[in-house]
Amino acid sequence: MFSLAQVKVGSKIIFRDTPHEVMSANQVQAGRGQAKLDTKLRNLLTQAIFEQTFQGNDRIEEASLQYKNATYLYPEGELAQAMLADTFEQVAVKLPPERFKFLKEGQPIDLLFWRDQVIDIRSPKKVEFEVTYTEPAEKGNTVNAALKPATLETGATLNVPLFIKTGDSIIVNTETGSYDSRA
């Protein structure tokens, strides 16, 4: 059990019998009254984000979640097929379409388990991708930020520097969805 003071950004808690991740936490002390905790929570089952205020002496249950190493295999509709590294068991994880943008076949990932059910995945922070298409750079085209759109092997589109060409390999920060460096 957590007290209000122990709840931090990134904490995994049980709220209304489902696991949630704390996206933001702000302790508020109003004069002589009890402290309260204003939070923004993300439901780990539905990905819904909402705000919740906890009062004074509320006790918050810690979620018993477990990460297991796996390998991403392939997409199948809204499901991501993955294979557990230790047992070679194949599991399916339901994900929103935007989560597939930075998943590459054969990529190592971590599966998040809650009550023997896979509820989410965590991919590496930086992943190497091949640029399948980008416009050639034009000389003198640096009036604004020197970026241009590029399409990756997974179909994702992001802005890259002008010197990147079709066929180049780049490193992408999967947390922000932005170009990091040339591979």
N, CA, C and O of each residue as an XYZ file, in Angstrom:
732
protein
N       0.835     -1.190      0.000
C       0.000      0.000      0.000
C       0.879      1.252      0.000
O       1.880      1.328      0.712
N       0.488      2.209     -0.799
C       1.173      3.492     -0.860
C       0.412      4.506     -0.018
O      -0.818      4.476      0.043
N       1.150      5.408      0.631
C       0.512      6.595      1.185
C       0.531      7.635      0.066
O       1.189      7.429     -0.954
N      -0.177      8.741      0.243
C      -0.213      9.764     -0.813
C       1.184     10.288     -1.143
O       1.482     10.582     -2.300
N       2.040     10.403     -0.124
C       3.378     10.944     -0.340
C       4.263     10.001     -1.150
O       5.248     10.445     -1.739
N       3.935      8.722     -1.193
C       4.758      7.743     -1.903
C       4.405      7.602     -3.379
O       5.163      7.005     -4.142
N       3.267      8.143     -3.784
C       2.842      8.021     -5.176
C       3.633      9.013     -6.027
O       3.622     10.218     -5.774
N       4.315      8.485     -7.032
C       5.154      9.295     -7.918
C       4.751      9.040     -9.365
O       4.025      8.089     -9.653
N       5.220      9.885    -10.270
C       5.000      9.687    -11.700
C       5.632      8.354    -12.096
O       6.782      8.080    -11.752
N       4.886      7.536    -12.812
C       5.375      6.229    -13.228
C       4.953      5.096    -12.309
O       5.116      3.926    -12.658
N       4.406      5.426    -11.125
C       3.941      4.384    -10.204
C       2.791      3.619    -10.841
O       1.966      4.195    -11.550
N       2.746      2.325    -10.584
C       1.649      1.482    -11.067
C       0.765      1.162     -9.865
O       1.226      0.582     -8.882
N      -0.513      1.546     -9.952
C      -1.436      1.373     -8.831
C      -2.703      0.654     -9.292
O      -2.997      0.576    -10.485
N      -3.443      0.129     -8.310
C      -4.751     -0.458     -8.576
C      -5.788      0.584     -8.186
O      -5.809      1.055     -7.048
N      -6.649      0.942     -9.132
C      -7.727      1.891     -8.891
C      -8.972      1.329     -9.558
O      -8.962      1.032    -10.753
N     -10.035      1.184     -8.793
C     -11.278      0.587     -9.280
C     -11.033     -0.798     -9.892
O     -11.562     -1.132    -10.953
N     -10.222     -1.583     -9.196
C      -9.917     -2.982     -9.553
C      -9.227     -3.160    -10.893
O      -9.278     -4.251    -11.460
N      -8.584     -2.130    -11.417
C      -7.800     -2.264    -12.641
C      -6.463     -1.544    -12.454
O      -6.372     -0.587    -11.686
N      -5.425     -2.008    -13.160
C      -4.119     -1.357    -13.015
C      -4.071     -0.034    -13.767
O      -4.588      0.087    -14.878
N      -3.445      0.945    -13.146
C      -3.282      2.276    -13.734
C      -1.843      2.717    -13.545
O      -1.170      2.306    -12.599
N      -1.376      3.567    -14.466
C      -0.066      4.189    -14.339
C      -0.274      5.657    -14.012
O      -1.122      6.314    -14.615
N       0.496      6.178    -13.060
C       0.393      7.586    -12.679
C       1.178      8.413    -13.696
O       2.398      8.288    -13.802
N       0.464      9.260    -14.442
C       1.086     10.112    -15.467
C       1.599     11.425    -14.856
O       2.637     11.944    -15.265
N       0.859     11.954    -13.872
C       1.309     13.135    -13.139
C       0.737     13.072    -11.737
O      -0.347     12.533    -11.513
N       1.482     13.633    -10.796
C       1.056     13.635     -9.398
C       1.453     14.973     -8.778
O       2.610     15.386     -8.860
N       0.479     15.647     -8.155
C       0.731     16.953     -7.569
C       0.130     16.993     -6.170
O      -1.090     16.951     -6.010
N       0.990     17.077     -5.160
C       0.531     17.167     -3.769
C       0.067     18.593     -3.489
O       0.768     19.553     -3.808
N      -1.115     18.727     -2.894
C      -1.663     20.039     -2.575
C      -1.989     20.090     -1.093
O      -2.725     19.244     -0.585
N      -1.444     21.079     -0.398
C      -1.727     21.284      1.022
C      -2.480     22.606      1.135
O      -1.913     23.667      0.874
N      -3.745     22.550      1.518
C      -4.574     23.745      1.599
C      -4.678     24.216      3.044
O      -5.488     23.704      3.817
N      -3.866     25.180      3.394
C      -3.921     25.751      4.739
C      -3.767     24.712      5.821
O      -2.797     23.954      5.829
N      -4.741     24.672      6.755
C      -4.681     23.691      7.835
C      -5.395     22.391      7.482
O      -5.384     21.442      8.265
N      -6.003     22.350      6.326
C      -6.743     21.151      5.930
C      -5.821     19.996      5.589
O      -4.596     20.111      5.614
N      -6.455     18.882      5.271
C      -5.694     17.698      4.905
C      -5.061     17.877      3.533
O      -5.555     18.625      2.690
N      -3.954     17.171      3.334
C      -3.311     17.181      2.027
C      -4.154     16.365      1.051
O      -4.882     15.456      1.450
N      -4.045     16.698     -0.212
C      -4.697     15.889     -1.234
C      -3.721     15.708     -2.384
O      -2.753     16.457     -2.519
N      -3.984     14.719     -3.197
C      -3.102     14.396     -4.301
C      -3.909     14.437     -5.587
O      -4.816     13.629     -5.788
N      -3.574     15.390     -6.462
C      -4.202     15.478     -7.775
C      -3.349     14.662     -8.744
O      -2.151     14.907     -8.889
N      -3.977     13.692     -9.404
C      -3.235     12.819    -10.307
C      -3.884     12.764    -11.678
O      -5.065     13.069    -11.845
N      -3.087     12.369    -12.645
C      -3.582     12.011    -13.960
C      -3.200     10.547    -14.127
O      -2.021     10.197    -14.070
N      -4.196      9.696    -14.332
C      -3.980      8.255    -14.408
C      -4.265      7.737    -15.814
O      -5.137      8.246    -16.518
N      -3.498      6.700    -16.211
C      -3.745      6.015    -17.486
C      -4.118      4.576    -17.167
O      -3.335      3.837    -16.570
N      -5.324      4.187    -17.571
C      -5.779      2.821    -17.380
C      -4.935      1.927    -18.278
O      -4.903      2.140    -19.490
N      -4.255      0.938    -17.721
C      -3.367      0.089    -18.501
C      -4.115     -0.941    -19.335
O      -3.517     -1.572    -20.207
N      -5.399     -1.125    -19.091
C      -6.187     -2.061    -19.896
C      -6.816     -1.381    -21.095
O      -6.827     -1.943    -22.191
N      -7.347     -0.165    -20.903
C      -8.053      0.529    -21.989
C      -7.269      1.707    -22.560
O      -7.660      2.261    -23.587
N      -6.168      2.101    -21.915
C      -5.338      3.249    -22.297
C      -6.046      4.583    -22.092
O      -5.535      5.616    -22.526
N      -7.217      4.590    -21.436
C      -7.942      5.833    -21.169
C      -7.183      6.644    -20.118
O      -6.648      6.089    -19.158
N      -7.144      7.956    -20.312
C      -6.467      8.858    -19.378
C      -7.509      9.748    -18.728
O      -8.367     10.312    -19.406
N      -7.432      9.873    -17.398
C      -8.368     10.722    -16.672
C      -7.698     11.272    -15.428
O      -6.633     10.811    -15.019
N      -8.352     12.282    -14.826
C      -7.825     12.895    -13.607
C      -8.555     12.352    -12.400
O      -9.756     12.086    -12.457
N      -7.817     12.183    -11.288
C      -8.400     11.664    -10.050
C      -7.731     12.377     -8.880
O      -6.515     12.568     -8.871
N      -8.534     12.768     -7.898
C      -8.012     13.396     -6.685
C      -8.176     12.435     -5.526
O      -9.268     11.920     -5.287
N      -7.084     12.190     -4.801
C      -7.100     11.348     -3.610
C      -7.026     12.258     -2.394
O      -6.281     13.238     -2.399
N      -7.784     11.950     -1.360
C      -7.880     12.790     -0.170
C      -7.059     12.229      0.990
O      -6.896     11.017      1.127
N      -6.553     13.129      1.812
C      -5.921     12.872      3.092
C      -5.276     11.538      3.344
O      -4.152     11.285      2.909
N      -5.992     10.675      4.054
C      -5.415      9.418      4.509
C      -5.733      8.243      3.589
O      -5.601      7.092      4.003
N      -6.146      8.507      2.352
C      -6.411      7.413      1.414
C      -5.164      6.553      1.264
O      -4.050      7.072      1.181
N      -5.352      5.254      1.229
C      -4.264      4.322      0.974
C      -4.457      3.797     -0.446
O      -5.572      3.461     -0.846
N      -3.391      3.731     -1.184
C      -3.455      3.339     -2.585
C      -2.711      2.027     -2.752
O      -1.561      1.891     -2.333
N      -3.383      1.062     -3.370
C      -2.800     -0.265     -3.534
C      -1.825     -0.276     -4.713
O      -2.130      0.225     -5.795
N      -0.654     -0.854     -4.480
C       0.344     -0.987     -5.543
C      -0.048     -2.148     -6.450
O      -0.456     -3.203     -5.965
N       0.072     -1.963     -7.742
C      -0.264     -3.015     -8.713
C       0.909     -3.982     -8.819
O       2.056     -3.562     -8.971
N       0.618     -5.276     -8.739
C       1.685     -6.271     -8.900
C       1.766     -6.651    -10.369
O       1.079     -7.557    -10.840
N       2.620     -5.937    -11.071
C       2.824     -6.133    -12.499
C       4.204     -6.736    -12.714
O       5.115     -6.538    -11.911
N       4.344     -7.474    -13.808
C       5.613     -8.124    -14.079
C       5.951     -7.965    -15.552
O       5.100     -8.169    -16.417
N       7.201     -7.599    -15.834
C       7.680     -7.524    -17.205
C       8.418     -8.816    -17.543
O       9.171     -9.344    -16.724
N       8.190     -9.326    -18.776
C       8.912    -10.499    -19.262
C       9.496    -10.171    -20.626
O       8.861     -9.507    -21.446
N      10.726    -10.651    -20.860
C      11.395    -10.425    -22.147
C      10.713    -11.233    -23.242
O      10.312    -12.378    -23.030
N      10.587    -10.621    -24.416
C       9.962    -11.281    -25.557
C      10.544    -10.715    -26.841
O      11.333     -9.770    -26.823
N      10.142    -11.311    -27.952
C      10.522    -10.837    -29.275
C       9.251    -10.554    -30.057
O       8.353    -11.394    -30.116
N       9.173     -9.352    -30.667
C       8.022     -9.004    -31.499
C       8.121     -9.800    -32.792
O       9.164     -9.807    -33.446
N       7.026    -10.475    -33.161
C       7.025    -11.297    -34.364
C       6.397    -10.592    -35.554
O       7.069    -10.354    -36.557
N       5.096    -10.250    -35.455
C       4.401     -9.620    -36.576
C       3.062     -9.061    -36.112
O       2.545     -9.471    -35.073
N       2.486     -8.113    -36.888
C       1.155     -7.594    -36.574
C       0.080     -8.498    -37.179
O       0.286     -9.115    -38.224
N      -1.053     -8.562    -36.513
C      -2.190     -9.330    -37.025
C      -3.450     -8.556    -36.656
O      -4.058     -8.807    -35.616
N      -3.841     -7.604    -37.521
C      -4.964     -6.726    -37.204
C      -4.573     -5.805    -36.064
O      -3.581     -5.082    -36.160
N      -5.353     -5.825    -34.973
C      -5.036     -5.016    -33.789
C      -4.145     -5.768    -32.809
O      -3.814     -5.244    -31.745
N      -3.755     -6.987    -33.155
C      -2.937     -7.806    -32.265
C      -1.473     -7.761    -32.675
O      -1.138     -7.763    -33.860
N      -0.612     -7.720    -31.669
C       0.824     -7.845    -31.887
C       1.209     -9.239    -31.416
O       1.007     -9.578    -30.250
N       1.757    -10.042    -32.307
C       2.189    -11.391    -31.943
C       3.622    -11.308    -31.436
O       4.483    -10.696    -32.069
N       3.868    -11.936    -30.279
C       5.197    -11.912    -29.672
C       5.518    -13.295    -29.123
O       4.623    -14.095    -28.852
N       6.814    -13.563    -28.963
C       7.256    -14.834    -28.415
C       8.062    -14.580    -27.151
O       9.015    -13.801    -27.160
N       7.672    -15.248    -26.052
C       8.385    -15.113    -24.789
C       9.791    -15.689    -24.927
O       9.973    -16.746    -25.531
N      10.779    -15.001    -24.373
C      12.171    -15.408    -24.517
C      12.493    -16.671    -23.716
O      13.313    -17.480    -24.149
N      11.864    -16.848    -22.565
C      12.228    -17.987    -21.719
C      11.492    -19.279    -22.072
O      12.081    -20.354    -21.963
N      10.237    -19.214    -22.487
C       9.456    -20.430    -22.767
C       9.158    -20.628    -24.250
O       8.643    -21.680    -24.628
N       9.465    -19.652    -25.099
C       9.184    -19.682    -26.539
C       7.688    -19.794    -26.826
O       7.291    -20.209    -27.915
N       6.865    -19.428    -25.854
C       5.407    -19.427    -26.022
C       5.009    -18.182    -26.807
O       5.529    -17.093    -26.563
N       4.081    -18.349    -27.753
C       3.620    -17.210    -28.549
C       2.378    -16.619    -27.896
O       1.444    -17.342    -27.550
N       2.376    -15.293    -27.729
C       1.244    -14.593    -27.122
C       0.808    -13.446    -28.022
O       1.601    -12.900    -28.788
N      -0.470    -13.091    -27.915
C      -1.024    -11.971    -28.679
C      -1.371    -10.839    -27.726
O      -1.920    -11.068    -26.648
N      -1.049     -9.620    -28.130
C      -1.316     -8.430    -27.320
C      -2.138     -7.469    -28.156
O      -1.748     -7.126    -29.272
N      -3.286     -7.026    -27.624
C      -4.112     -6.048    -28.340
C      -3.523     -4.662    -28.105
O      -3.323     -4.238    -26.967
N      -3.248     -3.960    -29.220
C      -2.650     -2.626    -29.157
C      -3.387     -1.675    -30.076
O      -3.919     -2.095    -31.104
N      -3.428     -0.376    -29.716
C      -3.975      0.610    -30.648
C      -3.055      0.729    -31.863
O      -1.851      0.503    -31.738
N      -3.593      1.079    -33.033
C      -2.790      1.121    -34.270
C      -1.539      1.993    -34.190
O      -0.526      1.657    -34.803
N      -1.582      3.105    -33.450
C      -0.409      3.986    -33.398
C       0.771      3.358    -32.670
O       1.898      3.829    -32.820
N       0.544      2.310    -31.888
C       1.636      1.645    -31.164
C       2.496      0.771    -32.086
O       3.612      0.404    -31.718
N       1.987      0.432    -33.287
C       2.728     -0.419    -34.216
C       3.774      0.360    -35.018
O       4.622     -0.244    -35.676
N       3.721      1.693    -34.971
C       4.600      2.512    -35.798
C       6.078      2.206    -35.597
O       6.852      2.238    -36.554
N       6.475      1.913    -34.372
C       7.894      1.722    -34.082
C       8.196      0.302    -33.619
O       9.137      0.083    -32.856
N       7.397     -0.667    -34.079
C       7.667     -2.076    -33.805
C       8.177     -2.721    -35.089
O       7.548     -2.616    -36.142
N       9.316     -3.385    -34.989
C       9.962     -3.999    -36.130
C      10.058     -5.501    -35.872
O      10.370     -5.917    -34.757
N       9.796     -6.309    -36.884
C       9.850     -7.758    -36.722
C      11.224     -8.194    -36.215
O      12.256     -7.762    -36.729
N      11.217     -9.062    -35.191
C      12.456     -9.545    -34.594
C      13.013     -8.648    -33.513
O      14.070     -8.943    -32.955
N      12.330     -7.557    -33.201
C      12.791     -6.583    -32.208
C      12.527     -7.102    -30.798
O      11.444     -7.626    -30.535
N      13.494     -6.970    -29.881
C      13.228     -7.360    -28.491
C      12.283     -6.354    -27.827
O      12.440     -5.144    -27.994
N      11.312     -6.858    -27.082
C      10.361     -6.015    -26.350
C      10.149     -6.621    -24.969
O      10.588     -7.739    -24.702
N       9.486     -5.891    -24.104
C       9.078     -6.398    -22.800
C       7.561     -6.441    -22.766
O       6.897     -5.476    -23.144
N       7.012     -7.562    -22.311
C       5.567     -7.698    -22.169
C       5.201     -7.438    -20.718
O       5.855     -7.946    -19.808
N       4.155     -6.646    -20.502
C       3.688     -6.327    -19.156
C       2.539     -7.260    -18.803
O       1.507     -7.266    -19.474
N       2.721     -8.048    -17.748
C       1.712     -9.008    -17.303
C       1.016     -8.517    -16.038
O       1.648     -7.964    -15.137
N      -0.292     -8.729    -15.991
C      -1.096     -8.479    -14.791
C      -2.096     -9.631    -14.687
O      -2.896     -9.849    -15.597
N      -2.047    -10.360    -13.582
C      -2.907    -11.531    -13.369
C      -2.800    -12.509    -14.540
O      -3.819    -12.956    -15.066
N      -1.592    -12.839    -14.946
C      -1.301    -13.786    -16.031
C      -1.898    -13.373    -17.373
O      -2.149    -14.225    -18.225
N      -2.122    -12.102    -17.565
C      -2.669    -11.573    -18.808
C      -1.722    -10.481    -19.306
O      -1.299     -9.625    -18.530
N      -1.389    -10.510    -20.592
C      -0.534     -9.469    -21.176
C      -1.390     -8.233    -21.420
O      -2.403     -8.298    -22.117
N      -0.977     -7.107    -20.842
C      -1.787     -5.896    -20.980
C      -1.091     -4.783    -21.749
O      -1.750     -3.837    -22.181
N       0.229     -4.871    -21.933
C       0.935     -3.801    -22.640
C       2.319     -4.291    -23.041
O       2.780     -5.339    -22.589
N       2.971     -3.514    -23.895
C       4.344     -3.801    -24.269
C       5.204     -2.570    -24.029
O       4.716     -1.441    -23.989
N       6.486     -2.819    -23.874
C       7.454     -1.725    -23.757
C       8.571     -2.035    -24.744
O       9.228     -3.072    -24.648
N       8.779     -1.126    -25.692
C       9.834     -1.346    -26.676
C      11.088     -0.602    -26.232
O      11.018      0.270    -25.367
N      12.240     -0.942    -26.821
C      13.466     -0.216    -26.464
C      13.317      1.277    -26.742
O      12.547      1.678    -27.615
N      14.053      2.091    -26.000
C      13.933      3.539    -26.151
C      14.405      4.001    -27.522
O      13.828      4.924    -28.097
N      15.454      3.366    -28.051
C      15.975      3.754    -29.359
C      16.041      2.523    -30.256
O      16.553      1.475    -29.862
N      15.509      2.672    -31.479
C      15.460      1.561    -32.434
C      15.965      2.052    -33.788
O      15.726      3.195    -34.179
N      16.669      1.167    -34.495
C      17.191      1.494    -35.821
C      16.181      1.106    -36.891
O      15.650     -0.005    -36.888
N      15.920      2.041    -37.811
C      14.993      1.810    -38.919
C      15.636      2.244    -40.223
O      16.530      3.090    -40.237
N      15.170      1.650    -41.331
C      15.615      2.060    -42.657
C      14.598      3.053    -43.214
O      13.390      2.863    -43.074
N      15.100      4.113    -43.848
C      14.243      5.100    -44.499
C      13.873      4.544    -45.870
O      14.749      4.334    -46.709
N      12.570      4.301    -46.107
C      12.141      3.745    -47.394
C      11.840      4.836    -48.415
O      11.910      4.588    -49.619
N      11.504      6.044    -47.953
C      11.274      7.139    -48.893
C      11.438      8.482    -48.196
O      10.959      8.692    -47.082
N      12.123      9.375    -48.879
C      12.183     10.776    -48.480
C      12.559     11.593    -49.706
O      13.268     11.104    -50.586
N      12.095     12.819    -49.768
C      12.403     13.708    -50.890
C      13.888     14.048    -50.855
O      14.476     14.145    -49.778
N      14.500     14.231    -52.029
C      15.899     14.685    -52.035
C      15.990     16.115    -51.493
O      15.074     16.918    -51.673
N      17.087     16.414    -50.840
C      17.283     17.759    -50.279
C      17.569     18.749    -51.395
O      18.240     18.417    -52.372
N      17.061     19.961    -51.250
C      17.336     21.027    -52.213
C      18.317     21.998    -51.588
O      18.179     22.382    -50.427
N      19.302     22.387    -52.365
C      20.303     23.316    -51.858
C      19.662     24.645    -51.482
O      18.812     25.162    -52.207
N      20.070     25.186    -50.360
C      19.568     26.478    -49.921
C      18.206     26.408    -49.265
O      17.614     27.450    -48.984
N      17.688     25.215    -49.010
C      16.365     25.068    -48.413
C      16.471     25.022    -46.891
O      15.974     24.088    -46.263
N      17.116     26.022    -46.298
C      17.291     26.018    -44.850
C      16.743     27.280    -44.204
O      17.252     27.718    -43.171
N      15.715     27.870    -44.798
C      15.111     29.071    -44.233
C      14.483     28.736    -42.884
O      14.700     29.435    -41.895
N      13.705     27.660    -42.857
C      13.099     27.203    -41.604
C      13.966     26.106    -41.015
O      15.110     25.923    -41.432
N      13.434     25.383    -40.056
C      14.156     24.256    -39.489
C      14.499     23.293    -40.623
O      13.652     23.003    -41.467
N      15.704     22.811    -40.644
C      16.181     21.989    -41.748
C      15.702     20.545    -41.583
O      16.502     19.640    -41.347
N      14.403     20.344    -41.710
C      13.813     19.018    -41.577
C      12.918     18.724    -42.771
O      12.399     19.635    -43.416
N      12.748     17.447    -43.053
C      11.849     17.011    -44.123
C      11.201     15.710    -43.694
O      11.775     14.993    -42.875
N      10.016     15.372    -44.218
C       9.357     14.125    -43.830
C      10.040     12.916    -44.466
O      10.535     12.982    -45.591
N      10.054     11.806    -43.715
C      10.612     10.554    -44.216
C       9.698      9.414    -43.789
O       9.117      9.444    -42.703
N       9.575      8.405    -44.657
C       8.776      7.222    -44.349
C       9.726      6.093    -43.978
O      10.711      5.844    -44.673
N       9.424      5.410    -42.872
C      10.263      4.314    -42.392
C       9.756      2.983    -42.911
O       8.673      2.913    -43.492
N      10.524      1.934    -42.706
C      10.168      0.594    -43.164
C       8.869      0.081    -42.556
O       8.240     -0.811    -43.126
N       8.450      0.621    -41.414
C       7.198      0.200    -40.784
C       6.003      1.001    -41.278
O       4.865      0.702    -40.916
N       6.251      2.019    -42.104
C       5.182      2.867    -42.601
C       5.020      4.148    -41.811
O       4.260      5.028    -42.217
N       5.715      4.273    -40.693
C       5.649      5.489    -39.873
C       6.327      6.639    -40.612
O       7.280      6.433    -41.364
N       5.825      7.853    -40.387
C       6.404      9.051    -40.989
C       6.880      9.973    -39.873
O       6.173     10.191    -38.889
N       8.090     10.511    -40.036
C       8.611     11.474    -39.069
C       9.538     12.430    -39.787
O       9.952     12.174    -40.918
N       9.863     13.528    -39.136
C      10.746     14.543    -39.710
C      12.200     14.187    -39.429
O      12.564     13.817    -38.313
N      13.025     14.309    -40.477
C      14.449     14.004    -40.369
C      15.244     15.170    -40.945
O      14.684     15.986    -41.677
N      16.547     15.270    -40.630
C      17.379     16.333    -41.215
C      17.500     16.170    -42.731
O      17.273     15.084    -43.265
N      17.853     17.244    -43.410
C      17.926     17.259    -44.870
C      18.954     16.284    -45.455
O      18.787     15.840    -46.591
N      20.009     15.940    -44.714
C      21.053     15.078    -45.264
C      20.655     13.597    -45.314
O      21.378     12.798    -45.908
N      19.541     13.214    -44.714
C      19.081     11.820    -44.748
C      18.503     11.520    -46.127
O      17.728     12.303    -46.676
N      18.901     10.356    -46.682
C      18.448      9.953    -48.012
C      17.680      8.633    -47.917
O      17.773      7.926    -46.914
N      16.923      8.309    -48.966
C      16.237      7.021    -49.045
C      17.279      5.919    -48.976
O      18.295      5.972    -49.669
N      17.025      4.909    -48.131
C      17.959      3.803    -47.956
C      18.861      3.953    -46.752
O      19.496      2.980    -46.345
N      18.942      5.152    -46.157
C      19.759      5.354    -44.958
C      19.116      4.661    -43.766
O      17.901      4.473    -43.723
N      19.947      4.283    -42.796
C      19.450      3.753    -41.533
C      19.558      4.853    -40.486
O      20.587      5.518    -40.375
N      18.484      5.038    -39.717
C      18.472      6.074    -38.681
C      18.050      5.467    -37.348
O      17.432      4.403    -37.305
N      18.387      6.151    -36.274
C      17.970      5.768    -34.931
C      16.789      6.665    -34.555
O      16.862      7.886    -34.693
N      15.687      6.046    -34.074
C      14.487      6.778    -33.700
C      14.246      6.605    -32.202
O      14.343      5.495    -31.678
N      13.935      7.694    -31.522
C      13.536      7.645    -30.119
C      12.063      7.236    -30.099
O      11.203      8.012    -30.516
N      11.763      6.021    -29.616
C      10.397      5.506    -29.673
C       9.475      6.162    -28.655
O       8.256      6.115    -28.820
N      10.020      6.772    -27.611
C       9.179      7.446    -26.620
C       8.592      8.742    -27.174
O       7.430      9.066    -26.931
N       9.423      9.483    -27.928
C       8.961     10.764    -28.470
C       8.554     10.657    -29.933
O       7.890     11.550    -30.460
N       8.946      9.571    -30.593
C       8.634      9.401    -32.005
C       9.419     10.348    -32.888
O       8.926     10.779    -33.930
N      10.642     10.678    -32.481
C      11.435     11.650    -33.236
C      12.788     11.062    -33.646
O      13.273     10.094    -33.060
N      13.372     11.674    -34.659
C      14.711     11.312    -35.149
C      15.724     11.540    -34.036
O      15.670     12.555    -33.342
N      16.653     10.592    -33.864
C      17.698     10.744    -32.849
C      19.062     10.929    -33.500
O      19.770     11.890    -33.197
N      19.439     10.001    -34.405
C      20.736     10.095    -35.044
C      20.786      9.174    -36.255
O      19.860      8.404    -36.510
N      21.869      9.268    -36.982
C      22.109      8.393    -38.116
C      22.751      7.115    -37.579
O      23.571      7.167    -36.662
N      22.380      5.969    -38.148
C      22.942      4.688    -37.665
C      24.263      4.389    -38.334
O      24.878      3.360    -38.053
